[in-house]
Amino acid sequence: MTLSIHLPQSVEQALNSYCASHAISQGEAIEQALTQFLSAQEPPPNPYELGQAGFGADETHVGDIARNSKQLLRQKFRGESAG
C-alpha cells in the first residue's frame, strides 16, 4: 500500500537521522514504528486468559473439589495421595 503523509520538519529530520544510523529505509522505519504502536494498542489479556493454561493442570483430584475441599487440603498437608 502506498501512503503519502506530511511530516513536520523536525520529525522528518529525526526520521532521516534514525534511518541513516540504522541503515534502513524510511518505509522500513515507519512500518516498524506503526507495527510496534498498533501492537501496543491491543488490550492486555484478562485474568482468565492469563491463567487459562494452568486451569486443570493439577489433575490429581477427581469428583467435587468444592465439596471435598477440607478433606483434600488435609490430604495435601499430610502428604497423602488424593485418590
C-alpha positions in Angstrom: 0.0 0.0 0.0 1.3 3.4 -0.9 0.7 6.2 1.6 1.6 9.9 1.5 1.9 11.9 4.7 3.2 15.3 5.6 5.7 15.3 8.5 6.8 18.3 10.5 10.4 19.2 9.6 11.7 18.2 13.0 10.1 14.7 12.6 11.4 14.3 9.1 15.0 15.2 10.3 14.7 12.7 13.2 13.5 10.0 10.8 16.3 10.7 8.3 18.9 10.5 11.1 17.4 7.3 12.5 17.3 5.7 9.1 20.9 6.7 8.4 22.2 5.4 11.7 20.3 2.1 11.4 20.9 1.6 7.7 17.2 1.2 6.9 14.8 2.9 4.5 12.2 5.4 5.7 9.5 2.9 4.7 11.0 0.2 6.9 11.4 2.6 9.8 7.8 3.8 9.5 6.5 0.2 9.2 8.4 -0.9 12.3 7.1 2.1 14.2 3.5 1.5 13.2 3.7 -2.2 13.9 5.0 -1.5 17.4 2.5 1.3 18.0 -0.5 -0.8 16.9 0.5 -3.9 18.8 0.7 -1.8 22.0 -2.9 -0.7 21.4 -4.3 -4.2 21.8 -6.0 -4.8 25.1 -4.0 -6.8 27.6 -5.2 -10.3 28.3 -7.8 -10.6 31.1 -7.1 -12.7 34.2 -8.9 -15.7 32.8 -6.8 -15.6 29.6 -3.6 -15.3 31.7 -4.4 -18.3 33.8 -6.2 -20.4 31.2 -3.1 -22.6 30.5 -2.9 -23.6 34.2 -6.6 -24.4 34.7 -6.9 -28.1 35.3 -3.1 -28.6 35.2 -3.3 -30.4 38.6 -5.3 -33.4 37.6 -4.8 -35.3 40.8 -8.3 -34.5 42.1 -11.5 -36.2 41.0 -15.0 -35.5 42.0 -16.4 -32.4 43.5 -13.4 -30.4 44.7 -15.6 -27.7 46.3 -17.5 -30.1 48.5 -14.4 -32.1 49.4 -12.0 -29.1 49.8 -11.4 -29.7 53.6 -10.6 -33.3 53.0 -8.4 -32.6 50.0 -6.5 -29.9 51.9 -5.9 -32.2 54.9 -4.6 -34.9 52.5 -2.3 -32.4 50.8 -0.8 -31.1 54.0 -0.3 -34.7 55.3 1.3 -35.6 52.1 -1.3 -38.2 51.3 -2.4 -39.2 47.8 -5.8 -37.7 46.8 -7.2 -40.8 45.4 
